[in-house]
Amino acid sequence: MKRKKRNEISLWNIISVMFPKMFKTCPGLFVLSSFTNIVTGISMGVLIWLSQELYDVIINALAGSATRGEVISIALVFGGVTIGSHIVNGLSVFVMRVMFDIIIKQISYDMHKKAARLEPISFENSNIYDQVTKAIQGKNESIGLLFVCFTPFTCHLPLYIFIMYYFYTLKPSFVLMIFLIFVPICVSYINKMKAKAVLVDASAEPKREMEYYRSCIVDRQYFKETRLLGAVGFFYDLYQQALDLYNSLELKYKTKNAKIDFIAKSITLLGYGCVLYMLFTSVLKGNITVGAFAAVLSGIDILFNEMKELVSDDIGENVANLSSIRSLIAFYQLPEEPEATASALLQQNTIHVRDVSFRYPNSEFDVLKNISLDIHPGEKIAIVGANGSGKTTLTKLLLGFYQPTKGRITVGENGESSRDIRLDASAVFQDYKRYKMTLRENISISDTGSQVTDDHILDAVRKADISEKEDLDVNLSVEFGGIDLSGGQWQRIAIARGLYRNHNFIVLDEPTASIDPIEESNIYRKFIDIIQDKAAILVTHRIGAAKIADRIVVIDNGEYVDSGTHQELMNRCEIYSKMYHAQADWY
């Protein structure tokens, strides 16, 4: 599917995608909110008309041409409409807040489902990754679209129509003067909105830089090393440069707005003068009553405040946030990973890799080049090679995370593509995550579809050589009142996580880098005994650990070099022999 670029996604595109999603989430509340908004708008207009009636009847009563009962009656009606308007307005605000909560939760749920369906390679694309980050912000700001496409038509439009009709019945020329007041204000707000949108886009990068440099100075993951390096001043200078750029953009925006405001308000002031002149002359000539004079002034004030709130506060703020909302729409349009049609049991099927090449997004070079090999049922394979040779990328292709740029990976004699089937696999990567949860959750998170039992968790704990005295409910995060662990302890938890998952194919991608070579070999030997007849891939740069595999595959600069047992490769593979002797001399 061809995606639209972010700047091609118009306001109409955004509304056509997001508004139906919002309406579908809570249609009943939308109908109720529409009704209360319409009643609120009309009641505000009715109060302006009633204010004329109230002023006139009071003046007439003072002149002796109206009775006390007439004054009380109109005052009661005015008070009743006022109270009713406030009640309905309060109900409207309450309903809108409930809608907001429900819609935000639904959008969050939809985003999680969408993210789970994205092709994993999407997250290797810096442009898409940046888009996803902005989409998260757009999730919260998208709720403001209700003010753009909902509130103006259900609340403000009925009010404007009622007031304009009322003014027209008093004197048609009043309508013209009102336009003279409001058009300059609307034009100025529209220009300010455009300028704000430009500011948001232009300042996005310096704002991100400011946040990053700030985190380098004060965040827990950075501040120790930053202070040890004596780099606080360095990062502060970078922060100050980004801040200066942001402030210059902000100053330019505010200067432009000040000029627009001066021109618009000068024209508006002229319009006010014309309206007041027309009102005074109309009252003196007897064309309108004193009550109508007061009602028109009140109506103009209400119109002005409502227009300012709508255009500046509601529409203006949300139009300025369209950049991140566009990213949310673009996120919904990202290509999804096709659903697997079946599971592949690797105890019975061979994985065939044929002429596979792979290139990361935005890269000019292939990480893997024409790789061909087979992984047989129950076979234990070690993949060795220098750092950056493509070992980890190959395992991600075998697991189906990424798809080959060229060539095919198939499973079984029928040649089913790894794109179309799901492997019952588990993996432990060198960049495993340290979840800020309990020990129990850190292990069981690898298989959330099965029922968590202590026996199953303790079995994984024993296999990974974690002390069984550890409290399964202890939180592994000092931020949440728990404890922190050493790098080696975390690696064992990551291995336990991989063993806990029900699988018939497992990949260990250098998860023991923080463990000494002898201990690493012991863990791998025990691991081989544990998995027994299951297929396994061991990725390591330590030749000593690779010797325990049934077969060792040598990768160099993204190319398949050779495969065989340790002794076979020592006899015929120069690259392997050099790596072995270099490490032997070191150890």
C-alpha positions as CSV (number, residue, x, y, z in Angstrom):
1,M,0.0,0.0,0.0
2,K,1.4,3.3,-1.0
3,R,1.5,5.7,2.0
4,K,0.8,9.4,1.9
5,K,3.5,11.7,3.0
6,R,2.8,13.6,6.1
7,N,2.4,16.9,4.4
8,E,-0.1,15.4,2.0
9,I,-2.5,14.5,4.8
10,S,-5.0,17.4,4.9
11,L,-7.3,18.5,7.6
12,W,-10.1,16.8,5.8
13,N,-8.1,13.5,5.7
14,I,-7.6,13.7,9.4
15,I,-11.2,14.4,10.1
16,S,-12.4,11.7,7.8
17,V,-10.2,9.1,9.5
18,M,-10.4,10.2,13.2
19,F,-14.0,11.4,13.6
20,P,-15.6,8.1,12.5
21,K,-13.3,6.3,14.9
22,M,-14.3,8.6,17.7
23,F,-18.0,8.4,16.9
24,K,-17.9,4.6,16.7
25,T,-16.4,4.5,20.2
26,C,-19.3,6.1,22.0
27,P,-22.2,7.0,19.6
28,G,-24.7,7.4,22.4
29,L,-22.6,10.0,24.2
30,F,-22.0,11.8,20.9
31,V,-25.8,12.1,20.4
32,L,-26.3,13.3,24.0
33,S,-23.4,15.8,23.7
34,S,-24.8,17.1,20.4
35,F,-28.2,17.7,22.0
36,T,-26.8,19.5,25.1
37,N,-24.5,21.6,22.9
38,I,-27.4,22.7,20.7
39,V,-29.6,23.6,23.7
40,T,-26.7,25.5,25.3
41,G,-26.1,27.6,22.1
42,I,-29.8,28.4,21.6
43,S,-30.3,29.2,25.3
44,M,-27.5,31.8,25.1
45,G,-29.2,33.4,22.2
46,V,-32.6,33.3,23.9
47,L,-31.1,35.0,27.0
48,I,-29.9,38.0,24.8
49,W,-33.5,38.4,23.5
50,L,-35.0,38.0,27.0
51,S,-32.5,40.6,28.3
52,Q,-34.2,43.1,25.9
53,E,-37.6,42.1,27.1
54,L,-36.5,42.4,30.8
55,Y,-34.9,45.8,30.4
56,D,-37.9,47.2,28.5
57,V,-40.5,45.9,30.9
58,I,-38.5,47.4,33.9
59,I,-38.3,50.8,32.1
60,N,-42.0,50.6,31.2
61,A,-42.9,49.7,34.8
62,L,-40.9,52.7,36.1
63,A,-42.8,54.8,33.5
64,G,-46.1,53.3,34.7
65,S,-47.0,51.5,31.5
66,A,-46.2,48.0,32.8
67,T,-47.4,46.1,35.9
68,R,-45.4,44.6,38.6
69,G,-46.7,41.2,37.6
70,E,-45.3,41.6,34.1
71,V,-41.9,42.4,35.6
72,I,-42.0,39.4,37.9
73,S,-43.1,37.1,35.0
74,I,-40.3,38.1,32.6
75,A,-37.7,38.0,35.5
76,L,-38.8,34.5,36.4
77,V,-38.6,33.4,32.8
78,F,-35.1,35.0,32.4
79,G,-33.9,33.4,35.7
80,G,-35.3,30.0,34.7
81,V,-33.6,30.0,31.3
82,T,-30.4,31.2,32.9
83,I,-30.4,28.3,35.5
84,G,-31.5,25.8,32.8
85,S,-28.7,27.0,30.5
86,H,-26.1,26.5,33.3
87,I,-27.4,23.0,34.1
88,V,-27.4,21.9,30.5
89,N,-23.9,23.5,29.9
90,G,-22.6,21.6,33.0
91,L,-24.1,18.4,31.7
92,S,-22.5,19.0,28.3
93,V,-19.0,19.6,29.9
94,F,-19.4,16.4,31.9
95,V,-20.5,14.3,28.9
96,M,-17.6,15.7,26.9
97,R,-15.0,14.8,29.6
98,V,-16.4,11.2,29.8
99,M,-16.2,11.0,26.0
100,F,-12.6,12.2,26.0
101,D,-11.5,9.5,28.5
102,I,-13.2,6.8,26.6
103,I,-11.9,7.9,23.2
104,I,-8.3,8.4,24.4
105,K,-8.4,4.8,25.9
106,Q,-9.8,3.4,22.6
107,I,-7.2,5.2,20.5
108,S,-4.4,3.9,22.8
109,Y,-5.8,0.4,22.4
110,D,-6.0,0.8,18.6
111,M,-2.4,2.1,18.5
112,H,-1.2,-0.9,20.5
113,K,-3.0,-3.3,18.1
114,K,-1.5,-1.5,15.1
115,A,2.0,-1.5,16.6
116,A,1.7,-5.3,17.2
117,R,0.8,-5.8,13.5
118,L,3.6,-3.6,12.1
119,E,6.5,-5.2,10.2
120,P,9.4,-5.3,12.7
121,I,11.7,-3.8,10.0
122,S,9.6,-0.6,10.3
123,F,11.3,0.2,13.6
124,E,14.8,0.1,11.9
125,N,13.7,3.0,9.7
126,S,14.6,6.2,11.4
127,N,11.9,8.2,9.6
128,I,9.2,5.7,10.6
129,Y,10.5,5.5,14.2
130,D,10.3,9.3,14.5
131,Q,6.8,9.1,13.0
132,V,5.7,6.6,15.7
133,T,7.2,8.8,18.4
134,K,5.1,11.7,17.1
135,A,2.1,9.6,16.7
136,I,2.1,8.9,20.5
137,Q,1.9,12.6,21.1
138,G,-0.8,12.9,18.4
139,K,-2.9,10.4,20.3
140,N,-3.5,12.8,23.1
141,E,-3.8,15.8,20.9
142,S,-6.3,14.1,18.5
143,I,-9.1,14.6,20.9
144,G,-9.0,18.3,20.1
145,L,-10.4,17.4,16.7
146,L,-13.8,17.3,18.5
147,F,-13.5,21.1,18.8
148,V,-12.7,21.5,15.2
149,C,-15.5,19.3,13.7
150,F,-18.0,18.9,16.5
151,T,-18.4,21.9,18.9
152,P,-18.6,24.7,16.2
153,F,-21.6,23.0,14.5
154,T,-23.5,21.9,17.6
155,C,-23.0,24.8,19.9
156,H,-21.6,27.9,18.2
157,L,-23.4,27.7,14.9
158,P,-26.9,27.7,16.5
159,L,-25.9,30.7,18.7
160,Y,-24.5,32.7,15.8
161,I,-27.6,32.0,13.7
162,F,-30.0,33.1,16.5
163,I,-28.0,36.3,17.3
164,M,-27.6,37.3,13.6
165,Y,-31.3,36.8,13.0
166,Y,-32.2,38.8,16.1
167,F,-29.9,41.6,15.1
168,Y,-31.4,41.6,11.5
169,T,-35.0,41.9,12.9
170,L,-33.9,45.0,14.9
171,K,-32.1,46.7,12.0
172,P,-30.5,44.9,8.9
173,S,-27.5,47.2,8.9
174,F,-26.5,45.9,12.3
175,V,-25.4,42.7,10.6
176,L,-23.0,44.5,8.3
177,M,-21.3,46.3,11.2
178,I,-20.9,43.1,13.1
179,F,-19.0,41.7,10.2
180,L,-16.8,44.7,10.3
181,I,-16.0,43.8,13.9
182,F,-15.5,40.1,13.6
183,V,-13.9,39.5,10.1
184,P,-10.6,41.2,11.1
185,I,-10.4,39.2,14.3
186,C,-11.1,36.0,12.4
187,V,-8.5,36.8,9.8
188,S,-5.9,37.6,12.5
189,Y,-6.6,34.4,14.3
190,I,-6.3,32.3,11.1
191,N,-2.9,34.0,10.4
192,K,-1.8,33.3,13.9
193,M,-2.9,29.7,13.6
194,K,-0.8,29.3,10.4
195,A,2.2,31.0,12.1
196,K,1.8,28.7,15.1
197,A,1.8,25.6,12.9
198,V,5.0,26.8,11.2
199,L,6.5,27.4,14.6
200,V,5.6,23.9,15.9
201,D,7.2,22.3,12.8
202,A,10.3,24.5,12.9
203,S,10.9,24.2,16.6
204,A,10.3,20.4,16.8
205,E,14.0,19.6,16.2
206,P,15.5,22.1,18.7
207,K,12.9,21.0,21.3
208,R,14.0,17.4,20.9
209,E,17.6,18.4,21.1
210,M,16.9,20.4,24.3
211,E,15.2,17.4,25.9
212,Y,18.0,15.0,24.9
213,Y,20.8,17.3,26.2
214,R,18.8,17.9,29.4
215,S,18.5,14.1,29.9
216,C,22.3,13.7,29.3
217,I,22.8,16.0,32.3
218,V,20.2,14.9,34.8
219,D,18.7,11.5,33.8
220,R,19.7,8.5,35.8
221,Q,21.0,6.5,32.9
222,Y,23.4,9.3,31.9
223,F,24.3,11.5,34.8
224,K,26.9,9.3,36.4
225,E,29.0,8.9,33.2
226,T,28.4,12.6,32.2
227,R,29.8,13.8,35.5
228,L,32.7,11.3,35.5
229,L,33.7,12.5,32.0
230,G,33.4,16.1,33.1
231,A,31.0,16.7,30.2
232,V,28.2,18.6,32.1
233,G,29.5,22.0,30.6
234,F,29.7,20.5,27.2
235,F,26.1,19.3,27.2
236,Y,24.9,22.5,28.8
237,D,26.5,24.5,26.0
238,L,24.7,22.3,23.4
239,Y,21.4,22.7,25.4
240,Q,21.9,26.5,25.4
241,Q,22.5,26.6,21.6
242,A,19.3,24.6,21.0
243,L,17.4,26.9,23.5
244,D,18.7,30.0,21.7
245,L,17.5,28.7,18.4
246,Y,14.1,27.9,19.9
247,N,13.8,31.3,21.5
248,S,14.7,33.1,18.2
249,L,11.9,31.2,16.5
250,E,9.5,32.0,19.3
251,L,10.5,35.7,19.1
252,K,9.9,35.8,15.4
253,Y,6.5,34.2,15.9
254,K,5.4,36.7,18.6
255,T,6.7,39.7,16.6
256,K,4.6,38.7,13.6
257,N,1.6,38.1,15.8
258,A,1.9,41.5,17.5
259,K,1.8,43.2,14.0
260,I,-1.2,41.2,13.0
261,D,-3.0,42.0,16.3
262,F,-2.4,45.7,16.0
263,I,-3.9,45.9,12.5
264,A,-6.8,43.6,13.3
265,K,-7.7,45.4,16.6
266,S,-7.5,48.8,14.9
267,I,-10.1,47.8,12.4
268,T,-12.2,46.1,15.1
269,L,-12.1,49.3,17.1
270,L,-13.4,51.3,14.1
271,G,-16.2,48.7,13.8
272,Y,-17.1,49.1,17.4
273,G,-17.3,52.9,17.0
274,C,-19.6,52.5,14.0
275,V,-21.9,50.0,15.9
276,L,-22.1,52.3,18.9
277,Y,-22.9,55.3,16.7
278,M,-25.7,53.3,14.9
279,L,-27.1,52.2,18.3
280,F,-27.1,55.7,19.8
281,T,-28.8,57.2,16.7
282,S,-31.3,54.4,16.5
283,V,-32.3,54.8,20.2
284,L,-32.5,58.6,19.8
285,K,-34.7,58.3,16.7
286,G,-36.9,55.7,18.5
287,N,-36.0,52.9,16.0
288,I,-35.0,50.6,18.8
289,T,-35.7,50.5,22.5
290,V,-33.2,51.0,25.3
291,G,-33.6,47.3,26.1
292,A,-32.6,46.4,22.5
293,F,-29.6,48.7,22.8
294,A,-28.4,46.9,25.9
295,A,-29.2,43.5,24.3
296,V,-27.2,44.3,21.2
297,L,-24.2,45.4,23.2
298,S,-24.5,42.2,25.3
299,G,-24.9,40.1,22.2
300,I,-21.8,41.6,20.5
301,D,-19.8,40.9,23.7
302,I,-21.0,37.3,23.8
303,L,-20.3,36.9,20.0
304,F,-16.8,38.3,20.4
305,N,-15.9,36.1,23.4
306,E,-17.3,33.0,21.8
307,M,-15.5,33.7,18.5
308,K,-12.2,34.2,20.3
309,E,-12.7,31.0,22.3
310,L,-13.6,29.0,19.2
311,V,-11.0,30.3,16.8
312,S,-8.1,31.0,19.1
313,D,-8.4,28.6,22.0
314,D,-10.2,25.6,20.4
315,I,-9.5,25.6,16.7
316,G,-6.2,27.5,17.0
317,E,-4.6,25.3,19.5
318,N,-5.7,22.1,17.7
319,V,-4.7,23.3,14.3
320,A,-1.2,24.0,15.7
321,N,-1.1,20.4,16.8
322,L,-2.0,19.0,13.4
323,S,1.6,18.0,12.7
324,S,1.6,15.3,15.4
325,I,-2.0,14.3,14.5
326,R,-0.8,13.8,10.8
327,S,1.9,11.5,12.2
328,L,-0.9,9.5,14.0
329,I,-2.8,9.1,10.7
330,A,0.4,8.1,8.9
331,F,1.0,5.6,11.7
332,Y,-2.3,4.0,11.0
333,Q,-1.3,3.7,7.3
334,L,2.0,1.9,7.9
335,P,2.2,-1.5,6.2
336,E,1.3,-4.4,8.4
337,E,2.9,-7.8,8.8
338,P,0.9,-10.5,7.1
339,E,-0.8,-13.0,9.4
340,A,0.8,-16.4,9.7
341,T,-1.4,-19.2,8.3
342,A,0.0,-22.0,10.4
343,S,2.7,-23.0,12.9
344,A,5.8,-24.8,12.0
345,L,7.1,-27.6,14.3
346,L,10.9,-27.5,13.9
347,Q,11.3,-31.0,15.5
348,Q,10.0,-32.2,12.1
349,N,11.0,-29.6,9.6
350,T,14.2,-28.2,8.2
351,I,14.8,-24.4,7.7
352,H,16.2,-23.7,4.3
353,V,18.1,-20.4,3.6
354,R,18.6,-19.8,-0.1
355,D,20.7,-17.0,-1.6
356,V,19.5,-14.6,1.1
357,S,20.6,-11.0,1.1
358,F,19.4,-8.2,3.4
359,R,19.7,-4.4,3.5
360,Y,18.4,-2.1,6.3
361,P,16.2,0.8,5.4
362,N,18.0,4.0,4.2
363,S,21.3,1.9,3.9
364,E,23.3,1.7,0.7
365,F,25.0,-1.7,1.6
366,D,23.8,-5.2,2.1
367,V,24.4,-6.5,5.7
368,L,24.0,-10.1,4.4
369,K,25.1,-11.3,1.0
370,N,23.8,-14.5,-0.7
371,I,23.7,-16.6,2.4
372,S,22.7,-20.3,1.9
373,L,22.4,-22.9,4.7
374,D,20.1,-25.5,6.2
375,I,19.1,-25.9,9.9
376,H,17.9,-29.5,10.5
377,P,15.5,-30.7,13.2
378,G,17.1,-30.8,16.6
379,E,20.4,-29.4,15.4
380,K,22.5,-27.1,17.5
381,I,24.3,-24.5,15.4
382,A,26.7,-21.9,16.5
383,I,27.2,-18.8,14.3
384,V,30.5,-17.0,14.8
385,G,32.2,-14.0,13.2
386,A,33.6,-10.6,14.0
387,N,31.5,-7.8,15.4
388,G,29.3,-6.3,12.6
389,S,29.6,-9.4,10.4
390,G,25.8,-9.9,10.3
391,K,25.2,-12.6,12.9
392,T,22.4,-11.0,14.7
393,T,20.7,-9.9,11.5
394,L,20.8,-13.5,10.3
395,T,19.0,-14.7,13.4
396,K,16.3,-12.1,13.1
397,L,15.7,-13.3,9.5
398,L,15.5,-16.9,10.7
399,L,13.0,-15.9,13.4
400,G,10.9,-14.1,10.8
401,F,11.3,-10.6,12.3
402,Y,12.7,-9.4,9.1
403,Q,12.2,-10.6,5.5
404,P,15.1,-11.0,3.0
405,T,15.7,-8.2,0.6
406,K,16.7,-11.0,-1.8
407,G,16.3,-14.8,-1.7
408,R,14.0,-16.9,0.4
409,I,13.8,-18.6,3.8
410,T,11.4,-21.6,3.8
411,V,10.4,-24.3,6.3
412,G,9.7,-27.9,5.5
413,E,9.6,-29.9,2.3
414,N,6.6,-27.9,1.1
415,G,8.8,-24.8,1.0
416,E,6.5,-22.6,3.1
417,S,7.9,-19.1,3.4
418,S,8.9,-17.7,6.8
419,R,6.6,-14.8,6.0
420,D,3.5,-17.0,5.9
421,I,4.0,-19.3,8.9
422,R,4.6,-18.8,12.6
423,L,7.6,-20.4,14.2
424,D,7.2,-21.7,17.8
425,A,10.4,-20.0,18.8
426,S,12.0,-18.3,21.7
427,A,15.1,-16.0,21.7
428,V,17.4,-14.2,24.1
429,F,19.2,-11.2,22.6
430,Q,22.3,-9.4,23.7
431,D,20.2,-6.2,24.0
432,Y,17.6,-7.9,26.3
433,K,15.3,-5.6,28.3
434,R,15.3,-4.9,32.0
435,Y,11.6,-4.6,32.7
436,K,10.8,-2.5,35.8
437,M,8.5,-5.3,37.2
438,T,8.7,-8.2,39.6
439,L,11.0,-11.1,39.0
440,R,8.0,-13.3,38.4
441,E,6.7,-10.9,35.7
442,N,10.2,-10.4,34.2
443,I,10.3,-14.2,33.5
444,S,6.7,-15.0,32.6
445,I,6.3,-12.0,30.2
446,S,7.8,-14.2,27.5
447,D,4.7,-16.4,27.4
448,T,1.7,-14.3,28.4
449,G,-0.7,-16.7,26.6
450,S,-0.2,-19.5,29.2
451,Q,-1.2,-19.7,32.8
452,V,1.6,-18.5,35.1
453,T,2.6,-21.1,37.7
454,D,5.3,-20.9,40.3
455,D,6.5,-24.4,39.4
456,H,7.0,-23.4,35.8
457,I,8.8,-20.2,36.8
458,L,11.0,-21.9,39.4
459,D,12.0,-24.5,36.7
460,A,13.2,-21.7,34.5
461,V,15.0,-20.1,37.5
462,R,16.9,-23.3,38.2
463,K,17.8,-23.9,34.6
464,A,19.2,-20.3,34.3
465,D,21.2,-20.8,37.6
466,I,19.3,-18.0,39.4
467,S,19.2,-18.5,43.2
468,E,15.9,-20.0,44.2
469,K,16.0,-17.9,47.4
470,E,15.1,-14.9,45.3
471,D,11.7,-13.5,46.1
472,L,9.6,-13.9,42.9
473,D,7.5,-10.8,43.9
474,V,10.4,-8.4,44.5
475,N,10.4,-5.4,42.1
476,L,13.5,-5.2,40.0
477,S,13.6,-1.4,39.9
478,V,14.8,1.1,42.4
479,E,12.4,3.7,40.9
480,F,9.5,1.7,42.2
481,G,10.9,0.9,45.6
482,G,12.6,-2.4,44.6
483,I,16.1,-3.5,44.0
484,D,18.6,-3.4,41.1
485,L,20.7,-6.3,39.9
486,S,24.2,-6.7,38.4
487,G,24.6,-7.2,34.7
488,G,25.3,-10.9,35.2
489,Q,22.1,-11.4,37.2
490,W,20.0,-9.6,34.6
491,Q,21.5,-11.9,31.9
492,R,20.4,-15.0,33.8
493,I,16.9,-13.5,34.1
494,A,16.9,-12.9,30.4
495,I,17.9,-16.5,29.8
496,A,15.2,-17.8,32.2
497,R,12.7,-15.7,30.2
498,G,13.7,-17.5,27.0
499,L,13.5,-20.9,28.6
500,Y,10.1,-20.2,30.2
501,R,8.5,-19.7,26.8
502,N,7.1,-22.9,25.2
503,H,9.2,-23.4,22.1
504,N,10.8,-25.9,19.8
505,F,13.4,-23.5,18.4
506,I,15.5,-21.1,20.4
507,V,18.1,-18.5,19.6
508,L,20.8,-17.2,22.1
509,D,22.3,-14.1,20.6
510,E,25.3,-13.4,22.9
511,P,23.2,-12.9,26.0
512,T,26.2,-13.8,28.2
513,A,28.5,-11.0,27.2
514,S,28.8,-9.8,30.9
515,I,29.7,-13.3,32.1
516,D,33.3,-14.6,32.0
517,P,34.2,-17.1,29.2
518,I,34.4,-20.1,31.5
519,E,31.0,-19.4,33.0
520,E,29.6,-18.7,29.6
521,S,30.8,-22.1,28.4
522,N,29.2,-23.8,31.4
523,I,25.9,-22.0,30.8
524,Y,25.9,-23.0,27.1
525,R,26.7,-26.7,28.0
526,K,23.9,-26.8,30.5
527,F,21.7,-25.1,28.0
528,I,22.4,-27.7,25.3
529,D,21.4,-30.4,27.9
530,I,18.2,-28.6,28.7
531,I,16.9,-28.2,25.2
532,Q,17.7,-31.8,24.2
533,D,16.1,-32.5,20.9
534,K,15.1,-28.9,20.1
535,A,16.7,-26.9,17.4
536,A,18.9,-24.0,18.6
537,I,21.1,-21.2,17.3
538,L,24.0,-19.9,19.5
539,V,25.5,-16.6,18.4
540,T,28.8,-15.8,19.9
541,H,32.2,-14.2,19.1
542,R,33.9,-16.6,21.7
543,I,35.1,-19.7,19.8
544,G,35.4,-21.6,23.1
545,A,31.6,-21.5,23.6
546,A,30.9,-22.4,20.0
547,K,32.8,-25.7,20.2
548,I,29.9,-27.4,22.0
549,A,27.6,-27.0,18.9
550,D,26.9,-29.8,16.4
551,R,27.9,-27.4,13.6
552,I,29.6,-24.0,13.5
553,V,28.8,-21.5,10.8
554,V,31.4,-18.8,10.0
555,I,30.1,-15.5,8.8
556,D,32.5,-12.7,7.6
557,N,31.5,-9.3,6.4
558,G,28.0,-10.5,5.7
559,E,29.0,-13.6,3.7
560,Y,28.9,-17.3,4.4
561,V,32.4,-18.6,4.7
562,D,32.2,-22.2,5.9
563,S,30.5,-24.6,8.3
564,G,31.5,-27.7,10.2
565,T,32.8,-29.0,13.5
566,H,35.4,-27.1,15.4
567,Q,38.2,-29.5,14.3
568,E,37.1,-29.4,10.7
569,L,37.1,-25.6,10.6
570,M,40.5,-25.5,12.3
571,N,41.9,-27.6,9.5
572,R,40.4,-25.8,6.5
573,C,39.0,-22.4,7.5
574,E,41.7,-19.7,7.8
575,I,39.4,-17.1,9.2
576,Y,38.1,-19.4,11.9
577,S,41.6,-20.6,12.8
578,K,42.9,-17.0,13.2
579,M,39.9,-16.1,15.4
580,Y,40.5,-19.2,17.6
581,H,44.3,-18.6,18.1
582,A,43.8,-14.9,18.7
583,Q,41.3,-15.6,21.5
584,A,43.4,-18.4,22.9
585,D,46.5,-16.1,23.1
586,W,44.3,-13.5,24.9
587,Y,42.8,-15.9,27.4
